[in-house]
Amino acid sequence: MMRRLFEPATVEEQAPAGKVVTYALLALWSLVVLVPLYWVLITSFKGPGEVDNGPFYIPFVDFTPSLEAWDFMLLQNYTLGPYLNSVVVALASTLLAVLIGSLAAYALVRIRFQAKLAGVAVFLILLVAVIIAVATFGVQWEVAVAVAGALFLISLLTFVGRTRLALGNSDVEFWIISNRIMPPIVAVLPIYVMFQQLRLLDTQVALIATYTAVNLPIVVWLTRDFFAGIPLDLEESAEIDGASKFRVFFTIALPLVRSGLVATFLLVLILAWNEYLLALFLSNAKAQTMPVLVSAQNTTRGPQWWNMSVLIVVMIAPVVVIASVLQKHIARGLLVGAVKG
Amino acid sequence: MRVTLSQIHKSFGAVQVVKGLDLTIQDGEFLVLLGPSGCGKTTALRMVAGLESVTSGRILIGERDVTNVLPKYRDVAMVFQSYALYPHMTVAENIAYPLKLRKVPPAERDAAVRGAAAKVHLEEFLDRYPRQLSGGQRQRVALARAMVRRPSVFLMDEPLSNLDAKLRGHMRSELKRLQAELGVTTIYVTHDQVEAMTLAHRVAIMNKGVVQQIATPREIYEDPANLFVAGFIGSPPMNFLQGSLSGGTFAFGEGRFAVGVEGDRRNVTAGIRPEDCTVTSPSNGRISARVYSIELMGDHTLVTCQIGQEYLTVKADKLAQYAMDEPIGITFKDAAVFLFDSESGERIRSRARVDAMA
């Protein structure tokens, strides 16, 4: 009897007891995920009274739903602006990050890089020297950069080539991922100052550029394994057939990693869509995005839960739609039939 | 177009893979590079394709030096062992891909694709994807894609080795027919001696990065240049006996027989092909032996004979019947015996053989 509970009937099945545990855990996790969503949804149909006077969970029974908050946020307030900002910034930065990142990942997988360590060191020393010269000694920056550039070229032509130590592809890869190790809050002030100097604060361009740079390492690290999985024969065959490296990338490699690329696109899109910290610093009115607008509902009169909920619902909706549309493309087994019989 | 490889060396780090390869493939010739795995034949082919750079040496296609030319400018087509079909393209798109890259106008392209597909009997499959095809059909797509643009040279890297035995035999004859019809210079890499013997105009046998012999299949079989070639070609393989030569007699372990070569030397290997030997009565044989085992192969029987410590296989009639340990004699013609220096592996030329050939 006990054995029937704890041992599966066939090798493909789970034991009955295992099934119970599995589904119980799944149900619990579903609750954890779904209850907040439900809470947000019903709260968007509440007014201040329904929220403040106690926990009400069932519309029409516990409380009478109203469209007041929806009317206020979508019709009386200018929510469309931040919404469009979010769409433009998230889509543009994701497309750029996926394009540039997959190009970089492909190059890292298929081309051997050997940057001389001495060259990198000289570059960094000259960079610091330029900054000190410009900032402390008031040298004109054009002059400083020109001199440093010339010195760098001379060092490349003379001794750098003869040194042994070189950085390989794995070093480049580590450097790329290391950009994500640092918490963004560390970088946010320099980024702020940079865009201030460029007079690009509170523009979509600033957000797109920043998000692209921030998400690039993720794209590189996710897609490099997809590209590494393509049989080399396919690309060599294409090269013999007459394709350039870029042609091979766009007509052979990219279509073959489509499903992985779609998944990466989705992940990066969600990261960009939900990004709060950088948007808070880099935008205030014109380029404000949805997450900032949501947090702005925490007003001096206390958090406006109902307004916030409306914004959150309209924020979640497109992601759900895109995810379910793209899911079809995250198909496996695309490489079947490429090689071998 | 003629392909010339002169003094090609290739090293991967400290490992020398190809050592001083000199090879000229005539226009329209079907040349097979044959050798065991790791002998450098595939590397040699990849260097002709431009997928691998040469460490030193020169490669010419026609009169053009292509040593440092990118693959796409070499005007060669390659068929890979894995077929390397583009899985996201239909058969038609696969075949059209090289033409598309060459900006051939669509109408012309379609006609060429249909022509190539017809040559390999694929017309009905043009709209399918590679995953919907069998191994043999995929192989044909790869062939069609290679020949659709009429390249100067075909390069084939073990194209038949992923097919099952029956299909392989069929594709072999089709391949030979296609190559003859198209008349395109072909370099074909294989480790399968049957493919080499049946397909090639000339075979280049490689071992450890060095070409051992370049000759027609018949010459390679009947007049091997050294011990490696003699042992590599032929199934069942040539029998080898270790011994020494003195006064026109080859002596080994428990036997001796006259050979048409004068001179005294130790460390000699005598080779005799199983089909050149005949089993006779013990008194009539040039070597006396005992039957070790006998295997009926259908159209013939392999009789393994024991001579002291040595074994020798004889290809006998399918009706041959012997008991285990039955004493027998083995005979063969003088011309059937090849002598080699056991250390260098080089052939010790027999005057008798030269006379017999003349």
HADDOCK unambig.tbl for C-alpha pairs under 7 A between the chains (distance, minus, plus):
assign (segid A and resid 233 and name CA) (segid B and resid 84 and name CA) 5.56 0.50 0.50
assign (segid A and resid 234 and name CA) (segid B and resid 84 and name CA) 4.77 0.50 0.50
assign (segid A and resid 234 and name CA) (segid B and resid 85 and name CA) 6.71 0.50 0.50
assign (segid A and resid 234 and name CA) (segid B and resid 86 and name CA) 6.64 0.50 0.50
assign (segid A and resid 237 and name CA) (segid B and resid 78 and name CA) 6.97 0.50 0.50
assign (segid A and resid 237 and name CA) (segid B and resid 84 and name CA) 6.54 0.50 0.50
assign (segid A and resid 239 and name CA) (segid B and resid 71 and name CA) 6.26 0.50 0.50
assign (segid A and resid 239 and name CA) (segid B and resid 72 and name CA) 5.76 0.50 0.50
assign (segid A and resid 240 and name CA) (segid B and resid 71 and name CA) 5.07 0.50 0.50
assign (segid A and resid 240 and name CA) (segid B and resid 72 and name CA) 4.98 0.50 0.50
assign (segid A and resid 240 and name CA) (segid B and resid 76 and name CA) 6.86 0.50 0.50
assign (segid A and resid 240 and name CA) (segid B and resid 77 and name CA) 6.35 0.50 0.50
assign (segid A and resid 241 and name CA) (segid B and resid 72 and name CA) 6.33 0.50 0.50
assign (segid A and resid 241 and name CA) (segid B and resid 77 and name CA) 6.67 0.50 0.50
assign (segid A and resid 241 and name CA) (segid B and resid 98 and name CA) 4.80 0.50 0.50
assign (segid A and resid 242 and name CA) (segid B and resid 72 and name CA) 4.10 0.50 0.50
assign (segid A and resid 242 and name CA) (segid B and resid 98 and name CA) 6.24 0.50 0.50
assign (segid A and resid 242 and name CA) (segid B and resid 101 and name CA) 6.07 0.50 0.50
assign (segid A and resid 243 and name CA) (segid B and resid 72 and name CA) 6.44 0.50 0.50
assign (segid A and resid 243 and name CA) (segid B and resid 101 and name CA) 6.43 0.50 0.50
assign (segid A and resid 256 and name CA) (segid B and resid 88 and name CA) 6.87 0.50 0.50
assign (segid A and resid 335 and name CA) (segid B and resid 87 and name CA) 5.93 0.50 0.50
assign (segid A and resid 336 and name CA) (segid B and resid 87 and name CA) 6.82 0.50 0.50
assign (segid A and resid 336 and name CA) (segid B and resid 131 and name CA) 5.63 0.50 0.50
assign (segid A and resid 337 and name CA) (segid B and resid 87 and name CA) 5.83 0.50 0.50
assign (segid A and resid 337 and name CA) (segid B and resid 130 and name CA) 5.03 0.50 0.50
assign (segid A and resid 337 and name CA) (segid B and resid 131 and name CA) 3.90 0.50 0.50
assign (segid A and resid 338 and name CA) (segid B and resid 84 and name CA) 5.69 0.50 0.50
assign (segid A and resid 338 and name CA) (segid B and resid 85 and name CA) 5.02 0.50 0.50
assign (segid A and resid 338 and name CA) (segid B and resid 86 and name CA) 5.84 0.50 0.50
assign (segid A and resid 338 and name CA) (segid B and resid 87 and name CA) 4.86 0.50 0.50
assign (segid A and resid 338 and name CA) (segid B and resid 130 and name CA) 6.78 0.50 0.50
assign (segid A and resid 339 and name CA) (segid B and resid 82 and name CA) 4.61 0.50 0.50
assign (segid A and resid 339 and name CA) (segid B and resid 83 and name CA) 5.80 0.50 0.50
assign (segid A and resid 339 and name CA) (segid B and resid 84 and name CA) 5.26 0.50 0.50
assign (segid A and resid 339 and name CA) (segid B and resid 85 and name CA) 6.66 0.50 0.50
assign (segid A and resid 340 and name CA) (segid B and resid 82 and name CA) 4.71 0.50 0.50
assign (segid A and resid 340 and name CA) (segid B and resid 83 and name CA) 6.78 0.50 0.50
assign (segid A and resid 340 and name CA) (segid B and resid 162 and name CA) 6.67 0.50 0.50
assign (segid A and resid 341 and name CA) (segid B and resid 134 and name CA) 6.86 0.50 0.50
assign (segid A and resid 341 and name CA) (segid B and resid 135 and name CA) 4.34 0.50 0.50
assign (segid A and resid 341 and name CA) (segid B and resid 162 and name CA) 6.44 0.50 0.50
